[in-house]
Amino acid sequence: MQDEGWREAVQKELNALEKFNVWTPCELPISEKAIETRWIISTRHLDISTAFLNGEIQSTVYMKPPEGTNRKRGVLKLKKAMYDLR
């Protein structure tokens, strides 16, 4: 993330995820696996920054922290579905 525009877009997304309480930082239970994450930011401009929040999820899902977060260890337990999570 070397381009200032990308850093700005990522920070905006992180702020929205925190504002809407999408995850809880935690340690990964031994019996679980965490999904990988990566940023996919479109070059098209949309002002719908929270369209990815699809409400509460029924399954337990852990994900590795995306680039740009300050988490050096642990995982994030999702409370709400996001993006293309299936």
Secondary structure by P-SEA (a helix, b strand, c coil): cccaaaaaaaaaaaaaaaaaccbbbbcccccbbbbbbbbbbbccccccccccccccccbbbbbcccccccccbbbbbbcccccccc
